Amino acid sequence: MGEPNYALHLEVADYINQKKANSPRECAMSIARLVNHRNPHIAMLSLALLETLVQSCGYPFHLQISTKEFLNELVRRFPERPPPFPGPVMQKILDLIHSWKEGICVDSRWKDDFSNIRDMHRLLTFKGYRFRDMSRQQGGSSAASSSVQNLKSADELEAEDREAQSAKLQELIRRGTPRDLAAAQELMKSLAGANP
């Protein structure tokens, strides 16, 4: 298996989008473990899958890739001091983090929930890692995504909001810290219509 199987990637994305529940988290963490595989070919294939899933899945998956646990696992094999010429796996991870910072952290309606991606980007920059300028490669993708956002009906936007709030609630409860549980309680009140 030399090249990524994009048809299979889209099937995985459909599965995650339909199954919901804990599947975005399980998939994201499984991919993060495969990214750190000793065989760079397996790592590159898992990064290709990750890239497709970020593009094809919605907020529940984006929320999982923005957790500290996922991001720390993704960069686990990065040395404290960056090498002068990063290998292909390391460069691809840097490219993905940079594209997420420039993409979903800017364009998403829930960009405030993705602060860990911005923090990881800032930390890697501080350590001396260099990110390639992706604006030349991506062209007008941000304009295209915002125009698709404008084409959604009010019902579609409301369903999207409920899905995002549900995913956020599930993640807050999973973490289980007192602060997260208090935020989960407020979110449940909001979902139940208790807050104006």
VOGU-3710 file (C-alpha; in Angstrom, 3 decimals, decimal comma):
1> mgepnyalhl> 0,000/0,000/0,000  2,015/2,903/-1,301  -0,418/5,783/-1,616  -3,208/7,030/0,669  -6,608/5,492/-0,108  -8,791/8,614/-0,192  -11,994/6,655/-0,873  -11,415/4,770/2,365  -10,587/8,048/4,131  -13,989/9,417/3,104
11> evadyinqkk> -15,680/6,240/4,350  -14,001/6,737/7,732  -15,152/10,378/7,733  -18,730/9,304/6,951  -18,575/6,750/9,758  -17,392/9,384/12,249  -20,032/11,875/11,098  -22,826/9,308/11,379  -21,731/7,449/14,525  -20,871/10,528/16,605
21> ansprecams> -20,699/9,509/20,318  -17,057/8,807/21,193  -15,877/7,933/17,673  -14,214/11,323/16,909  -12,051/11,001/20,028  -11,192/7,342/19,489  -10,251/7,965/15,878  -8,186/11,080/16,628  -6,219/9,364/19,397  -5,643/6,242/17,279
31> iarlvnhrnp> -4,280/8,393/14,471  -2,028/10,297/16,894  -0,533/6,994/18,057  0,039/5,892/14,450  1,724/9,207/13,636  4,414/8,231/16,146  4,976/4,826/14,531  8,590/3,851/13,887  7,864/3,273/10,215  7,670/6,731/8,560
41> hiamlslall> 5,466/5,334/5,771  2,761/4,398/8,295  3,137/7,811/9,941  2,688/9,617/6,597  -0,383/7,518/5,717  -1,942/8,323/9,092  -1,216/12,034/8,578  -2,939/11,870/5,176  -5,968/10,299/6,886  -5,882/12,980/9,580
51> etlvqscgyp> -5,799/15,743/6,970  -8,804/14,256/5,146  -10,774/13,850/8,376  -10,157/17,452/9,431  -11,481/18,595/6,048  -14,445/16,178/5,972  -15,598/15,982/9,590  -17,211/18,751/11,567  -16,867/20,314/14,966  -16,828/17,092/17,054
61> fhlqistkef> -13,627/15,953/15,309  -12,128/19,461/15,321  -12,735/19,635/19,070  -10,765/16,404/19,539  -7,757/17,529/17,503  -7,651/20,696/19,585  -7,285/18,886/22,919  -3,962/19,135/24,732  -3,835/15,353/24,942  -4,066/14,952/21,151
71> lnelvrrfpe> -1,664/17,783/20,317  0,928/16,580/22,845  0,711/13,063/21,413  1,073/14,471/17,887  4,361/16,249/18,707  5,631/13,669/21,229  8,668/12,734/19,121  9,673/16,339/18,429  13,072/17,110/19,999  13,376/20,080/22,361
81> rpppfpgpvm> 15,615/21,824/19,810  14,392/21,620/16,220  16,614/19,962/13,622  17,878/22,239/10,827  15,981/20,169/8,248  12,939/18,363/9,666  12,047/14,986/8,209  8,916/14,493/6,114  6,766/13,333/9,064  7,783/16,255/11,260
91> qkildlihsw> 7,304/18,721/8,398  3,832/17,339/7,640  2,826/17,694/11,313  4,095/21,280/11,310  2,160/21,964/8,089  -1,041/20,524/9,565  -0,783/22,513/12,802  -0,111/25,665/10,801  -3,032/25,029/8,437  -5,368/24,406/11,411
101> kegicvdsrw> -4,205/27,637/13,030  -4,798/29,545/9,801  -8,006/27,642/8,939  -10,358/26,378/11,637  -8,898/28,680/14,310  -9,828/31,670/12,134  -12,837/30,627/10,038  -14,818/28,416/12,416  -17,841/29,751/14,263  -16,413/28,031/17,357
111> kddfsnirdm> -12,838/29,268/16,990  -12,639/30,073/20,723  -12,743/26,336/21,464  -9,540/25,761/19,471  -7,151/27,848/21,589  -4,899/24,829/22,249  -4,000/24,711/18,546  -2,929/28,358/18,653  -1,007/27,677/21,886  0,805/24,675/20,368
121> hrlltfkgyr> 1,684/26,740/17,271  3,029/29,508/19,509  5,030/27,014/21,634  6,612/25,361/18,605  7,463/28,770/17,135  9,029/29,782/20,462  11,146/26,602/20,465  12,438/27,513/17,000  10,340/25,337/14,708  9,600/27,008/11,384
131> frdmsrqqgg> 6,272/26,776/9,600  6,011/26,981/5,841  3,780/29,700/4,403  0,652/27,809/3,336  -1,214/30,763/1,811  0,315/30,143/-1,620  -0,717/26,488/-1,631  -4,263/26,922/-0,334  -5,355/29,782/-2,542  -8,963/30,763/-1,885
141> ssaasssvqn> -10,042/27,937/0,431  -11,094/30,322/3,203  -13,304/32,320/0,839  -14,882/29,099/-0,399  -15,594/27,854/3,125  -17,185/31,142/4,162  -19,410/31,162/1,060  -20,606/27,631/1,892  -21,384/28,872/5,412  -23,582/31,611/3,924
151> lksadeleae> -25,592/29,039/1,938  -26,879/27,179/5,010  -30,461/27,596/6,156  -31,372/28,662/9,686  -32,424/25,088/10,484  -29,081/23,729/9,267  -27,186/26,289/11,335  -29,274/25,455/14,418  -28,660/21,722/13,943  -24,946/22,437/13,563
161> dreaqsaklq> -24,974/24,486/16,788  -26,737/21,706/18,705  -24,249/19,140/17,392  -21,343/21,367/18,436  -22,805/21,979/21,890  -23,466/18,268/22,330  -19,867/17,398/21,383  -18,539/20,089/23,705  -20,738/18,806/26,547  -19,489/15,259/26,023
171> elirrgtprd> -15,854/16,418/26,098  -16,370/18,512/29,257  -17,976/15,563/31,047  -15,211/13,207/29,838  -12,509/15,457/31,303  -14,375/15,610/34,613  -12,449/18,390/36,369  -14,545/20,595/38,679  -14,137/23,538/36,298  -15,177/21,439/33,288
181> laaaqelmks> -18,168/19,997/35,147  -19,325/23,507/36,098  -19,030/24,538/32,433  -20,935/21,376/31,454  -23,723/22,280/33,865  -24,029/25,751/32,313  -24,038/24,232/28,844  -26,783/21,774/29,835  -28,880/24,675/31,122  -28,368/26,444/27,820
191> laganp> -29,309/23,323/25,839  -32,436/22,845/27,952  -33,466/26,452/27,326  -33,041/27,621/30,940  -30,801/30,523/29,931  -32,406/33,335/27,934
//
